[in-house]
Amino acid sequence: MRKQDKKTDNQLRAVLTNVCDAALNTCDGFLWLTHVVNYANFPDSLKIVCVFETNAQLANFTSGTHQAQLNTLIQNQLGSMGIRLKSIARHVIYDSEENCDRQHQGNWAKRLQ
Protein backbone atom coordinates (compact mmCIF):
# COMPACT_ATOMS: atom_id res chain seq x y z
CA MET A 1 0.00 0.00 0.00
CA ARG A 2 1.35 3.40 -0.97
CA LYS A 3 1.78 6.11 1.64
CA GLN A 4 -1.17 8.10 0.20
CA ASP A 5 -3.35 4.97 0.21
CA LYS A 6 -2.53 4.40 3.88
CA LYS A 7 -3.43 8.00 4.69
CA THR A 8 -6.73 7.68 2.81
CA ASP A 9 -7.49 4.39 4.57
CA ASN A 10 -6.91 5.98 7.98
CA GLN A 11 -9.26 8.85 7.05
CA LEU A 12 -11.86 6.35 5.81
CA ARG A 13 -11.70 4.44 9.08
CA ALA A 14 -12.16 7.66 11.06
CA VAL A 15 -15.25 8.83 9.16
CA LEU A 16 -16.74 5.34 9.07
CA THR A 17 -16.27 5.10 12.84
CA ASN A 18 -18.48 8.20 13.10
CA VAL A 19 -21.09 6.47 10.94
CA CYS A 20 -20.86 3.30 13.02
CA ASP A 21 -21.32 5.19 16.29
CA ALA A 22 -24.40 6.96 14.91
CA ALA A 23 -25.87 3.72 13.54
CA LEU A 24 -25.35 1.90 16.83
CA ASN A 25 -27.50 4.55 18.51
CA THR A 26 -30.27 4.73 15.90
CA CYS A 27 -30.55 1.43 14.00
CA ASP A 28 -32.09 -1.55 15.79
CA GLY A 29 -29.92 -4.62 15.31
CA PHE A 30 -26.98 -2.80 13.74
CA LEU A 31 -23.70 -4.28 14.97
CA TRP A 32 -20.74 -2.99 12.97
CA LEU A 33 -19.47 -1.91 9.57
CA THR A 34 -16.33 -2.32 7.54
CA HIS A 35 -14.98 -1.34 4.17
CA VAL A 36 -13.23 -3.08 1.32
CA VAL A 37 -11.32 -1.18 -1.34
CA ASN A 38 -8.83 -1.63 -4.15
CA TYR A 39 -6.83 1.60 -4.17
CA ALA A 40 -5.80 1.05 -7.79
CA ASN A 41 -9.46 1.79 -8.61
CA PHE A 42 -10.43 4.20 -5.82
CA PRO A 43 -13.11 5.40 -5.13
CA ASP A 44 -15.05 3.25 -7.62
CA SER A 45 -13.99 0.04 -5.87
CA LEU A 46 -15.04 1.22 -2.40
CA LYS A 47 -17.59 -1.05 -0.72
CA ILE A 48 -18.96 -0.36 2.74
CA VAL A 49 -20.59 -3.32 4.46
CA CYS A 50 -23.09 -2.60 7.25
CA VAL A 51 -23.81 -5.65 9.40
CA PHE A 52 -26.95 -6.41 11.38
CA GLU A 53 -27.46 -9.22 13.86
CA THR A 54 -30.42 -10.98 12.20
CA ASN A 55 -32.14 -11.05 8.83
CA ALA A 56 -35.36 -9.90 10.52
CA GLN A 57 -33.64 -6.78 11.85
CA LEU A 58 -32.04 -6.19 8.46
CA ALA A 59 -35.40 -6.54 6.69
CA ASN A 60 -37.01 -4.14 9.15
CA PHE A 61 -34.20 -1.64 8.59
CA THR A 62 -34.37 -1.80 4.79
CA SER A 63 -38.17 -1.60 4.68
CA GLY A 64 -38.28 1.87 6.25
CA THR A 65 -36.51 5.17 5.76
CA HIS A 66 -33.53 4.23 7.91
CA GLN A 67 -31.56 2.84 4.96
CA ALA A 68 -31.81 6.11 3.02
CA GLN A 69 -30.83 8.04 6.14
CA LEU A 70 -27.79 5.86 6.78
CA ASN A 71 -26.76 6.07 3.12
CA THR A 72 -26.98 9.87 3.34
CA LEU A 73 -24.91 9.89 6.51
CA ILE A 74 -22.25 7.73 4.83
CA GLN A 75 -22.27 9.96 1.75
CA ASN A 76 -21.92 13.10 3.89
CA GLN A 77 -19.07 11.61 5.92
CA LEU A 78 -17.24 10.54 2.75
CA GLY A 79 -17.89 14.00 1.31
CA SER A 80 -16.21 15.55 4.33
CA MET A 81 -12.98 13.97 3.16
CA GLY A 82 -13.53 14.92 -0.49
CA ILE A 83 -14.86 11.59 -1.76
CA ARG A 84 -17.75 12.06 -4.17
CA LEU A 85 -19.69 9.01 -5.32
CA LYS A 86 -22.27 9.11 -8.10
CA SER A 87 -24.53 6.54 -6.44
CA ILE A 88 -23.95 5.77 -2.78
CA ALA A 89 -26.31 2.78 -3.04
CA ARG A 90 -23.79 1.07 -5.36
CA HIS A 91 -21.15 1.30 -2.65
CA VAL A 92 -23.08 0.30 0.49
CA ILE A 93 -23.99 -3.32 1.16
CA TYR A 94 -26.25 -4.46 3.99
CA ASP A 95 -25.70 -7.90 5.45
CA SER A 96 -26.27 -9.88 8.63
CA GLU A 97 -24.37 -12.10 11.00
CA GLU A 98 -27.10 -14.65 10.38
CA ASN A 99 -26.27 -14.77 6.64
CA CYS A 100 -22.53 -15.06 7.28
CA ASP A 101 -23.05 -17.85 9.82
CA ARG A 102 -25.24 -19.80 7.40
CA GLN A 103 -23.22 -19.26 4.20
CA HIS A 104 -19.61 -18.89 5.43
CA GLN A 105 -19.66 -20.44 8.92
CA GLY A 106 -19.12 -16.99 10.44
CA ASN A 107 -15.94 -16.32 8.47
CA TRP A 108 -16.27 -12.65 7.50
CA ALA A 109 -12.86 -12.52 5.83
CA LYS A 110 -13.99 -15.21 3.38
CA ARG A 111 -17.39 -13.56 2.92
CA LEU A 112 -15.88 -10.17 2.10
CA GLN A 113 -13.52 -11.48 -0.59
C-alpha positions as CSV (number, residue, x, y, z in Angstrom):
1,M,0.0,0.0,0.0
2,R,1.3,3.4,-1.0
3,K,1.8,6.1,1.6
4,Q,-1.2,8.1,0.2
5,D,-3.4,5.0,0.2
6,K,-2.5,4.4,3.9
7,K,-3.4,8.0,4.7
8,T,-6.7,7.7,2.8
9,D,-7.5,4.4,4.6
10,N,-6.9,6.0,8.0
11,Q,-9.3,8.8,7.0
12,L,-11.9,6.3,5.8
13,R,-11.7,4.4,9.1
14,A,-12.2,7.7,11.1
15,V,-15.3,8.8,9.2
16,L,-16.7,5.3,9.1
17,T,-16.3,5.1,12.8
18,N,-18.5,8.2,13.1
19,V,-21.1,6.5,10.9
20,C,-20.9,3.3,13.0
21,D,-21.3,5.2,16.3
22,A,-24.4,7.0,14.9
23,A,-25.9,3.7,13.5
24,L,-25.4,1.9,16.8
25,N,-27.5,4.5,18.5
26,T,-30.3,4.7,15.9
27,C,-30.6,1.4,14.0
28,D,-32.1,-1.6,15.8
29,G,-29.9,-4.6,15.3
30,F,-27.0,-2.8,13.7
31,L,-23.7,-4.3,15.0
32,W,-20.7,-3.0,13.0
33,L,-19.5,-1.9,9.6
34,T,-16.3,-2.3,7.5
35,H,-15.0,-1.3,4.2
36,V,-13.2,-3.1,1.3
37,V,-11.3,-1.2,-1.3
38,N,-8.8,-1.6,-4.1
39,Y,-6.8,1.6,-4.2
40,A,-5.8,1.0,-7.8
41,N,-9.5,1.8,-8.6
42,F,-10.4,4.2,-5.8
43,P,-13.1,5.4,-5.1
44,D,-15.0,3.3,-7.6
45,S,-14.0,0.0,-5.9
46,L,-15.0,1.2,-2.4
47,K,-17.6,-1.0,-0.7
48,I,-19.0,-0.4,2.7
49,V,-20.6,-3.3,4.5
50,C,-23.1,-2.6,7.3
51,V,-23.8,-5.7,9.4
52,F,-27.0,-6.4,11.4
53,E,-27.5,-9.2,13.9
54,T,-30.4,-11.0,12.2
55,N,-32.1,-11.0,8.8
56,A,-35.4,-9.9,10.5
57,Q,-33.6,-6.8,11.8
58,L,-32.0,-6.2,8.5
59,A,-35.4,-6.5,6.7
60,N,-37.0,-4.1,9.1
61,F,-34.2,-1.6,8.6
62,T,-34.4,-1.8,4.8
63,S,-38.2,-1.6,4.7
64,G,-38.3,1.9,6.2
65,T,-36.5,5.2,5.8
66,H,-33.5,4.2,7.9
67,Q,-31.6,2.8,5.0
68,A,-31.8,6.1,3.0
69,Q,-30.8,8.0,6.1
70,L,-27.8,5.9,6.8
71,N,-26.8,6.1,3.1
72,T,-27.0,9.9,3.3
73,L,-24.9,9.9,6.5
74,I,-22.2,7.7,4.8
75,Q,-22.3,10.0,1.7
76,N,-21.9,13.1,3.9
77,Q,-19.1,11.6,5.9
78,L,-17.2,10.5,2.7
79,G,-17.9,14.0,1.3
80,S,-16.2,15.5,4.3
81,M,-13.0,14.0,3.2
82,G,-13.5,14.9,-0.5
83,I,-14.9,11.6,-1.8
84,R,-17.8,12.1,-4.2
85,L,-19.7,9.0,-5.3
86,K,-22.3,9.1,-8.1
87,S,-24.5,6.5,-6.4
88,I,-24.0,5.8,-2.8
89,A,-26.3,2.8,-3.0
90,R,-23.8,1.1,-5.4
91,H,-21.2,1.3,-2.7
92,V,-23.1,0.3,0.5
93,I,-24.0,-3.3,1.2
94,Y,-26.3,-4.5,4.0
95,D,-25.7,-7.9,5.4
96,S,-26.3,-9.9,8.6
97,E,-24.4,-12.1,11.0
98,E,-27.1,-14.7,10.4
99,N,-26.3,-14.8,6.6
100,C,-22.5,-15.1,7.3
101,D,-23.0,-17.8,9.8
102,R,-25.2,-19.8,7.4
103,Q,-23.2,-19.3,4.2
104,H,-19.6,-18.9,5.4
105,Q,-19.7,-20.4,8.9
106,G,-19.1,-17.0,10.4
107,N,-15.9,-16.3,8.5
108,W,-16.3,-12.6,7.5
109,A,-12.9,-12.5,5.8
110,K,-14.0,-15.2,3.4
111,R,-17.4,-13.6,2.9
112,L,-15.9,-10.2,2.1
113,Q,-13.5,-11.5,-0.6
